[in-house]
Amino acid sequence: MENELNLVDEIEILRQRVELLITQIQSPKEVFNTKDGAKFLGVSARYLNMIANDGLIRHKIINAKGEKLFKREWLLEWLEQ
């Protein structure tokens, strides 16, 4: 029974990775706001903001509110780390 659960978990992880890859391939965008950048990476917007604020991913602050933009290239660099 435990092996069946592990297999189901592994299949779900693979399904999520395939969905992420499809999203990345289909997205023609080169610059993302936080919400779209997070979707592209498969993480939450809150997490993307956190790693940006910690200096772990390149970004550009675009206004006094601290809103950020992310180049596709920067997002992919972070994925490869």
C-alpha positions as CSV (number, residue, x, y, z in Angstrom):
1,M,0.0,0.0,0.0
2,E,2.8,2.4,0.9
3,N,4.5,1.8,-2.4
4,E,1.3,2.6,-4.2
5,L,1.1,5.9,-2.4
6,N,4.7,6.8,-3.2
7,L,4.0,6.0,-6.9
8,V,0.9,8.3,-6.8
9,D,3.0,11.1,-5.2
10,E,5.7,10.7,-7.8
11,I,3.1,10.8,-10.7
12,E,1.6,14.0,-9.2
13,I,5.1,15.6,-9.0
14,L,5.8,14.7,-12.6
15,R,2.4,16.1,-13.7
16,Q,3.1,19.4,-11.9
17,R,6.5,19.6,-13.6
18,V,5.0,18.9,-17.0
19,E,2.4,21.6,-16.4
20,L,5.2,24.1,-15.4
21,L,7.2,23.2,-18.6
22,I,4.1,23.7,-20.8
23,T,3.4,27.1,-19.2
24,Q,7.0,28.1,-19.7
25,I,7.1,27.0,-23.4
26,Q,3.7,28.6,-24.2
27,S,4.5,31.9,-22.5
28,P,5.8,34.4,-25.1
29,K,6.4,37.1,-22.4
30,E,9.9,38.4,-21.8
31,V,9.1,40.5,-18.8
32,F,6.8,39.5,-15.9
33,N,5.2,41.2,-12.9
34,T,5.4,39.3,-9.6
35,K,2.2,37.4,-10.1
36,D,3.0,36.2,-13.6
37,G,6.6,35.5,-12.7
38,A,5.5,33.4,-9.8
39,K,3.1,31.4,-12.1
40,F,5.9,31.0,-14.6
41,L,8.2,29.5,-11.9
42,G,5.5,27.5,-10.2
43,V,5.8,29.3,-6.9
44,S,3.6,31.7,-4.9
45,A,3.9,35.4,-5.5
46,R,4.7,35.8,-1.8
47,Y,7.7,33.4,-2.2
48,L,8.9,35.2,-5.3
49,N,8.8,38.6,-3.5
50,M,10.6,37.0,-0.5
51,I,13.5,35.7,-2.6
52,A,13.7,39.0,-4.6
53,N,13.8,41.0,-1.4
54,D,16.6,38.7,-0.1
55,G,18.6,39.3,-3.3
56,L,18.3,35.7,-4.5
57,I,16.7,36.6,-7.8
58,R,17.3,39.5,-10.1
59,H,14.5,42.0,-10.5
60,K,13.8,45.7,-11.2
61,I,11.7,47.8,-8.8
62,I,9.4,49.9,-10.9
63,N,7.7,52.3,-8.5
64,A,7.6,53.7,-5.0
65,K,5.2,50.9,-4.0
66,G,8.1,48.4,-4.5
67,E,6.4,46.6,-7.4
68,K,8.9,44.4,-9.3
69,L,9.5,43.2,-12.8
70,F,11.4,40.1,-13.7
71,K,13.0,39.2,-17.1
72,R,12.4,35.7,-18.3
73,E,16.2,35.2,-18.4
74,W,16.5,36.1,-14.7
75,L,13.7,33.7,-13.7
76,L,15.4,30.9,-15.7
77,E,18.8,31.7,-14.1
78,W,17.2,31.3,-10.7
79,L,15.6,27.9,-11.7
80,E,19.1,26.7,-12.7
81,Q,20.7,27.4,-9.4
